[in-house]
């Protein structure tokens, strides 16, 4: 961490102690579970999306980088766009069956959820 990380010190005003060292809380690294131990749920959703359907993959346990890598794999195999954020993968369109099939082939435990 750099010495001039002022955004992490926004709550600190001033200290008179010349030896004071501001300590930030670092987020612990999340260990990604192996594919066989992941239990993923695949949803079809269109709430707050102007009536357009999206396929949601929820339940991924691991780092954001691994989540983005899985999202990249799903988007390329489905041939559509999407995103990975907040612990879920969003694939544009109704690709529930295809996404479940891809995840099962990759060794993940996946099944359809929702209506």
MARPAZA-115401 format. One record per residue (C-alpha): residue number from 1; x, y, z. Coordinates in pm, whole numbers, plus 50000, padded with zeros to 5 digits. Last residue first. Layout:
// residues N
<voke i="NUM" px="X" py="Y" pz="Z"/>
...
//
This chain:
// residues 115
<voke i="115" px="46061" py="48052" pz="48791"/>
<voke i="114" px="46352" py="48038" pz="49027"/>
<voke i="113" px="46646" py="47801" pz="49016"/>
<voke i="112" px="46816" py="47597" pz="48751"/>
<voke i="111" px="47102" py="47374" pz="48853"/>
<voke i="110" px="47477" py="47383" pz="48883"/>
<voke i="109" px="47745" py="47174" pz="49051"/>
<voke i="108" px="48057" py="47282" pz="48862"/>
<voke i="107" px="48278" py="47042" pz="48664"/>
<voke i="106" px="48329" py="47245" pz="48344"/>
<voke i="105" px="48074" py="47027" pz="48164"/>
<voke i="104" px="47818" py="47103" pz="48435"/>
<voke i="103" px="47881" py="47477" pz="48400"/>
<voke i="102" px="47838" py="47465" pz="48022"/>
<voke i="101" px="47509" py="47270" pz="48050"/>
<voke i="100" px="47372" py="47507" pz="48316"/>
<voke i="99" px="47466" py="47804" pz="48096"/>
<voke i="98" px="47300" py="47649" pz="47789"/>
<voke i="97" px="46976" py="47577" pz="47974"/>
<voke i="96" px="46960" py="47923" pz="48132"/>
<voke i="95" px="47050" py="48117" pz="47819"/>
<voke i="94" px="46763" py="48367" pz="47815"/>
<voke i="93" px="46933" py="48694" pz="47722"/>
<voke i="92" px="47227" py="48899" pz="47848"/>
<voke i="91" px="47446" py="48705" pz="48091"/>
<voke i="90" px="47480" py="48846" pz="48444"/>
<voke i="89" px="47729" py="48676" pz="48677"/>
<voke i="88" px="47694" py="48718" pz="49051"/>
<voke i="87" px="47921" py="48797" pz="49345"/>
<voke i="86" px="47862" py="49172" pz="49341"/>
<voke i="85" px="47982" py="49200" pz="48983"/>
<voke i="84" px="48032" py="48993" pz="48670"/>
<voke i="83" px="47903" py="49130" pz="48342"/>
<voke i="82" px="47723" py="49036" pz="48024"/>
<voke i="81" px="47750" py="49018" pz="47652"/>
<voke i="80" px="47654" py="48739" pz="47414"/>
<voke i="79" px="47812" py="48453" pz="47221"/>
<voke i="78" px="47697" py="48184" pz="47465"/>
<voke i="77" px="48041" py="48023" pz="47484"/>
<voke i="76" px="48213" py="48363" pz="47497"/>
<voke i="75" px="47984" py="48498" pz="47767"/>
<voke i="74" px="48014" py="48183" pz="47979"/>
<voke i="73" px="48396" py="48179" pz="47964"/>
<voke i="72" px="48422" py="48553" pz="48037"/>
<voke i="71" px="48187" py="48510" pz="48334"/>
<voke i="70" px="48407" py="48231" pz="48469"/>
<voke i="69" px="48713" py="48457" pz="48438"/>
<voke i="68" px="48526" py="48746" pz="48602"/>
<voke i="67" px="48437" py="48523" pz="48898"/>
<voke i="66" px="48797" py="48406" pz="48923"/>
<voke i="65" px="48914" py="48770" pz="48939"/>
<voke i="64" px="48648" py="48859" pz="49193"/>
<voke i="63" px="48782" py="48591" pz="49427"/>
<voke i="62" px="48584" py="48291" pz="49538"/>
<voke i="61" px="48248" py="48143" pz="49626"/>
<voke i="60" px="48000" py="48155" pz="49337"/>
<voke i="59" px="47638" py="48125" pz="49456"/>
<voke i="58" px="47459" py="48309" pz="49178"/>
<voke i="57" px="47446" py="48285" pz="48799"/>
<voke i="56" px="47190" py="48523" pz="48651"/>
<voke i="55" px="47047" py="48491" pz="48299"/>
<voke i="54" px="46901" py="48813" pz="48164"/>
<voke i="53" px="46565" py="48899" pz="48012"/>
<voke i="52" px="46476" py="49243" pz="47885"/>
<voke i="51" px="46163" py="49410" pz="48023"/>
<voke i="50" px="46334" py="49742" pz="48096"/>
<voke i="49" px="46591" py="49571" pz="48322"/>
<voke i="48" px="46452" py="49650" pz="48667"/>
<voke i="47" px="46322" py="49293" pz="48701"/>
<voke i="46" px="46395" py="49069" pz="48407"/>
<voke i="45" px="46540" py="48756" pz="48562"/>
<voke i="44" px="46615" py="48396" pz="48470"/>
<voke i="43" px="46814" py="48222" pz="48740"/>
<voke i="42" px="47107" py="47979" pz="48746"/>
<voke i="41" px="47215" py="47849" pz="49086"/>
<voke i="40" px="47575" py="47750" pz="49153"/>
<voke i="39" px="47705" py="47504" pz="49410"/>
<voke i="38" px="48084" py="47518" pz="49394"/>
<voke i="37" px="48258" py="47213" pz="49546"/>
<voke i="36" px="48341" py="47044" pz="49216"/>
<voke i="35" px="48476" py="47368" pz="49067"/>
<voke i="34" px="48734" py="47412" pz="49343"/>
<voke i="33" px="48657" py="47680" pz="49602"/>
<voke i="32" px="48817" py="48018" pz="49550"/>
<voke i="31" px="48994" py="48156" pz="49854"/>
<voke i="30" px="48889" py="48507" pz="49945"/>
<voke i="29" px="49179" py="48732" pz="50033"/>
<voke i="28" px="49112" py="48925" pz="50349"/>
<voke i="27" px="49023" py="49291" pz="50302"/>
<voke i="26" px="49285" py="49518" pz="50445"/>
<voke i="25" px="49185" py="49727" pz="50741"/>
<voke i="24" px="49378" py="50047" pz="50739"/>
<voke i="23" px="49629" py="50150" pz="51000"/>
<voke i="22" px="49733" py="50511" pz="51049"/>
<voke i="21" px="50080" py="50530" pz="51193"/>
<voke i="20" px="50133" py="50775" pz="51483"/>
<voke i="19" px="50495" py="50834" pz="51583"/>
<voke i="18" px="50465" py="51215" pz="51598"/>
<voke i="17" px="50149" py="51190" pz="51815"/>
<voke i="16" px="49944" py="51506" pz="51762"/>
<voke i="15" px="49696" py="51329" pz="51532"/>
<voke i="14" px="49460" py="51496" pz="51285"/>
<voke i="13" px="49134" py="51434" pz="51098"/>
<voke i="12" px="49101" py="51064" pz="51025"/>
<voke i="11" px="48769" py="50951" pz="50870"/>
<voke i="10" px="48897" py="50994" pz="50513"/>
<voke i="9" px="49204" py="50781" pz="50578"/>
<voke i="8" px="49145" py="50510" pz="50315"/>
<voke i="7" px="49105" py="50779" pz="50050"/>
<voke i="6" px="49437" py="50939" pz="50145"/>
<voke i="5" px="49656" py="50650" pz="50029"/>
<voke i="4" px="49977" py="50852" pz="50023"/>
<voke i="3" px="50207" py="50598" pz="50187"/>
<voke i="2" px="50136" py="50341" pz="49917"/>
<voke i="1" px="50000" py="50000" pz="50000"/>
//
